[in-house]
Amino acid sequence: MKIAVINTPYATHIGRMAYVFAELKCQGHEVELWGNGATRAVAERHGMVYREIPLQTDFTQVMQRRLKPHEVFNDLFFSIAKEQLRTVLDFCEEYSPDVIEANARVFSATVASKLTGIPVVTHCCSGNSFSQLPEDLYGFCVKGTESRREQTIMLKLSAEFFSRTDRWFNENIAGPFGLGKIENAIGLCAPEYAIAQTIPELSKKRIAELPNVHMTGPIVTEDSAPMDFSHCQPYCYVSLGTSPWNTSEILERYRKIVQYTPANLNMVIGLGALAEKAQLSIDDERVLVLENAPQLEAIKHSELVICHGGCQTVHEALYFGKPLIGIPHHAEISEMVNSVEINGAGVRVAPSKISRGTLGEAIETATSEDTRGHAARLAAALGHADGQRNILALFARIESRISHT
């Protein structure tokens, strides 16, 4: 098969799926990466053909503005879809792929599928972001659910958000072009711990009812990067994500975490190419800062993980039974952190509430025997879900269907 992978400018939106594509390539499939920005480096690293999709939207500038959720969709994700569409269609005609694979928010792929008849597969880390699935909600929903009153307010705000984005999408994408049919949607999580669980009205029940959503399990594989973390122990691994929502704020958050973490605990910080080590300006012998950390290795030997709540880091931490402290910086990952806390495997700390007291208390709770026990329980569930094997099996079924048509 010839598989066209369409991505937004940030390589992290491919994430661990890159290892699936590399394996598909080893199996003899032709895999091409269509995108721009940091996606070129991913294509080169994994030996994929790279094709540039021009993009006028200033992705970084938009991401760093303080936008309401519906503005993020309107000004960013939908704008990218409209800009990419013509080139994607031209590439589909010129290079004739058998399957289109796309990040969950690359709407141009679904429209291209509709207009060309090429089946589309979409992937999403958390399983609560299948934004372009017909009849489904967007999942970009909840900031906090600590009380019934807050839950009621968030449900009301979510309804307004869905209404605005639905209207824009219908007028600009679905109406003129038709909505592409998602053949298969992939959630890189274990079925037992698949999606945001605090507000079933908004995500879990509806996604569970969609027959084309496959919860595959996390992809736990990484390039060989031997690194000895024994000299850092005991340490917590800290990663606050790679999407530049506001880089200066995120860097300041790292500094606060270093400042308020108890002296008996060392730290390994993985910047994930968000910024250069020099920008962090941390001079502390307890702290090891890595611009590109071997994340799985760093997590494996840590006492706990402090993260922003991104699904990849959350599931990798829980895969190894590590308790979590989640410091989310937008609604969707806040919902993931809520889910971890409700399952007893970690603690949620609001970014505005980071202090010596709150962080010290969170670390004490996260490293308690009770929290470690819940993390170990989730590790057992995640350990039975081999995401890479399951996704490769899915592509094998797709290949079989294509060969019989």
C-alpha positions in Angstrom: 0.0 0.0 0.0 1.0 3.6 -0.5 0.1 5.5 2.8 0.0 9.3 2.9 0.4 10.6 6.4 -0.9 14.2 6.7 0.3 16.2 9.7 0.1 19.7 11.3 3.4 21.6 11.6 4.4 20.1 15.0 6.1 16.7 14.9 4.6 15.8 18.3 1.3 15.3 16.6 2.7 12.2 15.0 4.3 11.1 18.3 4.8 7.4 18.7 2.8 6.7 15.5 6.1 7.4 13.7 7.3 4.0 14.9 4.3 2.4 13.4 4.9 4.0 10.1 8.6 3.0 10.2 7.5 -0.7 10.8 5.0 -0.4 7.9 7.8 0.8 5.7 9.9 -2.2 6.8 7.0 -4.5 5.8 7.3 -3.1 2.2 4.6 -0.4 2.3 5.3 3.0 0.8 4.9 5.7 3.5 5.0 9.4 2.7 4.7 12.3 5.2 2.9 15.3 3.9 3.2 18.4 6.0 5.6 21.2 6.9 7.6 22.6 9.8 9.1 20.0 12.1 7.5 17.1 10.3 10.3 17.2 7.7 12.8 16.0 10.4 10.5 13.2 11.4 10.2 12.0 7.8 14.0 12.1 7.4 14.6 10.3 10.7 12.3 7.4 9.9 13.2 7.2 6.2 9.8 8.4 4.8 9.4 10.4 1.7 8.6 14.0 2.6 6.2 16.3 0.6 5.8 19.9 1.6 2.3 21.3 2.1 2.5 25.1 2.1 0.9 26.7 5.1 0.3 30.5 5.5 -1.3 30.3 9.0 1.3 31.4 11.6 0.8 28.4 13.8 3.1 29.5 16.6 1.6 33.0 16.8 -1.9 31.6 17.0 -0.9 29.0 19.6 0.7 31.6 21.9 -2.4 34.0 21.9 -4.9 33.6 24.6 -7.8 32.3 22.6 -11.1 30.8 23.7 -11.5 27.2 22.5 -13.8 28.0 19.6 -11.3 30.7 18.4 -8.5 28.1 18.5 -10.6 25.9 16.2 -11.8 28.7 13.9 -8.5 30.6 13.7 -6.2 27.6 13.7 -7.4 24.1 12.9 -10.1 25.1 10.4 -7.8 27.7 8.8 -5.1 25.0 8.3 -7.7 22.6 6.8 -8.8 25.2 4.2 -5.2 26.1 3.4 -4.0 22.5 3.1 -7.0 21.1 1.2 -6.0 22.2 -2.4 -2.5 20.8 -2.0 -3.7 17.6 -0.4 -6.1 17.0 -3.2 -3.4 17.8 -5.8 -1.0 15.3 -4.0 -3.8 12.7 -3.9 -4.2 13.0 -7.6 -0.5 13.1 -8.4 0.8 10.4 -6.1 -2.3 8.2 -5.8 -2.1 6.9 -2.2 -4.2 3.9 -1.2 -4.8 5.1 2.3 -4.7 8.6 4.0 -3.6 8.7 7.6 -4.0 11.9 9.6 -3.8 13.4 13.0 -7.3 13.8 14.5 -7.4 17.5 13.7 -6.3 17.6 10.1 -9.7 18.2 8.7 -8.4 18.5 5.1 -7.7 14.7 5.1 -11.4 13.8 5.7 -12.5 16.2 3.0 -9.9 14.8 0.6 -11.1 11.3 1.4 -14.7 12.4 0.7 -13.8 13.9 -2.7 -11.3 11.2 -3.8 -12.8 8.0 -2.3 -9.5 7.1 -0.7 -10.1 5.5 2.8 -8.9 7.6 5.7 -7.6 6.5 9.1 -7.2 9.1 11.8 -5.2 8.8 15.1 -5.6 10.6 18.3 -3.7 10.1 21.6 -6.4 10.4 24.2 -9.5 9.1 22.5 -11.5 12.1 23.4 -10.5 14.3 20.5 -12.1 12.6 17.5 -13.2 16.0 16.4 -14.3 15.3 12.9 -16.2 12.1 13.5 -19.8 12.6 12.4 -22.3 12.8 15.2 -19.6 13.1 17.8 -18.6 15.9 20.2 -15.3 17.7 20.0 -14.0 16.6 23.5 -12.3 20.0 24.0 -14.5 20.4 27.0 -13.7 20.6 30.6 -11.4 22.7 32.8 -12.3 21.3 36.2 -14.9 19.1 37.6 -14.3 19.4 41.3 -18.0 20.1 42.1 -21.4 19.4 40.6 -21.8 23.2 40.2 -18.6 23.5 38.2 -19.6 20.5 36.1 -22.9 22.1 35.3 -21.2 25.3 34.2 -18.7 23.5 32.0 -21.4 21.5 30.4 -23.2 24.8 29.5 -20.0 26.3 28.2 -19.2 23.2 26.2 -22.6 23.2 24.6 -22.0 26.8 23.4 -18.5 25.9 22.2 -19.8 22.9 20.2 -22.6 25.0 18.7 -20.1 27.7 17.5 -17.6 25.2 16.0 -20.3 23.1 14.4 -21.8 26.1 12.7 -18.4 27.3 11.4 -17.5 23.8 10.3 -20.8 23.3 8.5 -20.5 26.6 6.7 -16.9 26.4 5.7 -16.0 22.7 5.3 -18.9 20.3 5.5 -21.3 22.4 3.4 -19.0 23.2 0.5 -17.0 20.0 0.4 -18.9 17.3 2.4 -17.5 15.6 5.5 -15.0 12.8 4.8 -15.9 9.4 6.2 -13.5 8.2 8.9 -12.9 4.5 8.1 -11.0 3.9 11.3 -10.2 6.2 14.3 -7.3 5.1 16.5 -7.0 5.9 20.2 -3.6 5.2 21.6 -4.8 4.0 25.0 -5.9 0.9 26.7 -9.7 0.1 26.5 -9.9 0.0 30.3 -8.4 3.5 30.5 -9.4 4.9 27.2 -10.8 8.4 27.6 -11.8 11.2 29.8 -13.9 9.6 32.5 -15.2 12.5 34.5 -17.9 13.7 32.2 -19.4 10.7 30.4 -22.2 12.9 29.0 -19.5 14.6 26.8 -17.2 11.9 25.7 -17.0 8.4 27.0 -20.4 7.0 26.3 -20.6 8.5 22.8 -17.2 7.5 21.7 -17.7 4.0 23.1 -20.7 3.6 20.9 -18.8 4.5 17.7 -18.0 1.2 16.0 -15.0 2.6 14.0 -13.1 3.8 17.1 -10.3 1.4 18.1 -8.6 1.8 21.4 -5.3 0.1 20.7 -3.1 0.6 23.7 -0.1 2.9 24.0 2.9 2.5 21.7 5.9 1.9 24.0 8.9 2.0 21.8 11.8 4.4 21.4 15.0 4.8 19.5 17.9 3.2 21.3 19.4 6.0 23.4 21.4 4.4 26.2 21.6 6.8 29.1 22.4 6.0 32.7 20.1 7.8 35.1 21.5 6.1 38.3 23.4 9.2 39.3 20.2 11.2 39.4 18.2 8.9 41.7 16.0 9.5 43.5 14.4 11.8 40.9 11.1 12.9 39.4 10.8 13.2 35.6 9.3 16.5 34.5 7.9 17.2 31.0 5.4 20.0 30.4 4.7 19.2 26.7 6.0 20.4 23.4 3.2 22.5 21.9 4.1 26.2 22.2 0.8 27.5 23.8 3.0 30.0 25.6 6.7 29.0 25.8 7.7 31.7 28.3 4.9 30.7 30.7 5.9 27.0 30.4 9.5 27.8 31.0 8.6 29.8 34.1 6.5 26.8 35.3 9.6 24.6 35.1 11.5 27.1 37.2 8.8 27.1 39.9 8.7 23.3 40.0 12.5 23.3 40.5 12.2 26.0 43.2 9.4 24.3 45.2 10.4 20.6 44.8 11.7 19.2 48.2 15.5 19.1 48.4 15.6 15.3 48.8 14.3 14.7 45.3 16.4 15.3 42.2 14.9 16.2 38.8 15.3 15.2 35.2 13.6 17.7 32.8 12.7 16.7 29.3 12.1 19.9 27.2 11.0 17.9 24.1 12.5 20.5 21.7 10.1 23.1 23.2 13.1 25.3 24.0 16.8 25.2 24.3 18.4 24.3 27.6 20.0 27.8 27.9 16.5 29.4 27.8 15.6 27.6 31.0 18.5 29.2 32.9 18.5 26.7 35.7 21.7 26.2 37.7 21.0 23.6 40.3 23.1 20.4 40.9 19.9 18.5 41.6 18.5 19.1 38.1 19.5 17.5 34.8 18.0 19.3 31.8 17.7 17.5 28.4 16.5 19.1 25.2 15.5 15.7 23.8 15.2 13.3 26.6 14.9 9.5 26.1 11.5 9.8 27.7 10.8 6.1 28.3 14.1 5.5 29.9 13.8 8.6 32.1 10.3 7.6 33.2 11.3 4.0 33.9 13.8 4.9 36.6 11.9 7.8 38.2 10.0 8.0 41.4 7.1 9.9 39.9 6.3 11.9 36.8 5.3 15.6 36.8 3.7 16.5 33.4 1.1 18.8 31.8 -1.3 15.9 31.2 -0.6 15.0 27.6 -1.9 11.6 26.8 1.4 10.2 25.6 3.3 11.1 28.8 0.4 10.1 31.0 0.0 6.7 29.4 3.7 6.0 29.3 4.0 6.9 33.0 1.1 4.7 33.9 2.4 1.9 31.7 5.5 1.7 34.0 3.3 2.2 37.1 4.6 5.7 38.0 2.3 8.0 39.9 1.6 11.4 38.4 1.3 15.1 39.2 -0.6 16.8 36.4 -0.3 20.6 35.9 -2.6 21.1 32.8 -2.5 24.2 30.7 -5.7 23.8 28.6 -9.0 22.1 28.9 -8.5 18.9 27.0 -5.5 17.8 29.0 -7.1 19.0 32.2 -9.7 16.4 31.6 -7.0 13.7 31.2 -5.4 14.8 34.5 -8.9 14.7 36.2 -9.2 11.2 35.0 -5.9 10.1 36.5 -6.8 11.8 39.8 -10.2 10.1 39.9 -8.5 6.8 39.3 -6.3 7.5 42.3 -3.0 7.3 40.3 -2.0 10.9 40.7 -2.8 14.5 41.8 -4.0 17.5 39.8 -2.4 20.9 40.6 -3.7 24.1 38.9 -0.9 26.1 37.2 -2.0 29.2 39.1 -1.7 27.3 42.4 1.9 26.1 42.2 3.7 26.9 45.5 6.0 25.2 47.9 3.0 24.0 49.9 0.9 22.7 47.0 3.7 21.0 45.2 5.1 19.5 48.4 1.7 18.1 49.4 1.1 16.8 45.8 4.5 15.0 45.9 3.7 13.5 49.3 0.3 12.2 48.0 1.7 11.0 44.7 4.5 9.0 46.3 2.2 7.5 49.0 1.6 3.7 49.1 -2.0 4.2 48.1 -1.3 6.2 45.0 1.5 3.9 43.9 -1.0 1.0 44.3 -3.5 2.6 42.0 -0.8 3.4 39.4 0.3 -0.2 39.6 -3.3 -1.3 38.9 -3.4 0.8 35.8 0.0 -0.4 34.7 -1.4 -4.0 34.7 -4.3 -2.9 32.4 -2.0 -0.9 30.1 0.6 -3.7 30.0 -1.9 -6.0 28.2 -2.5 -3.5 25.4 0.2 -3.5 22.7 -0.6 -0.4 20.6 1.9 -1.0 17.9 0.9 -4.6 17.3 -2.8 -3.7 17.3 -2.4 -0.8 14.9 -0.3 -2.9 12.5 -3.0 -5.5 12.6 -5.5 -2.8 11.7 -3.5 -1.8 8.7 -3.2 -5.4 7.6 -7.0 -5.7 7.6 -7.2 -2.5 5.6 -4.7 -3.8 3.1 -6.8 -7.0 2.8 -10.0 -5.1 2.1 -8.3 -2.9 -0.5 -6.8 -5.9 -2.3 -10.3 -7.5 -2.5 -12.0 -4.5 -4.1 
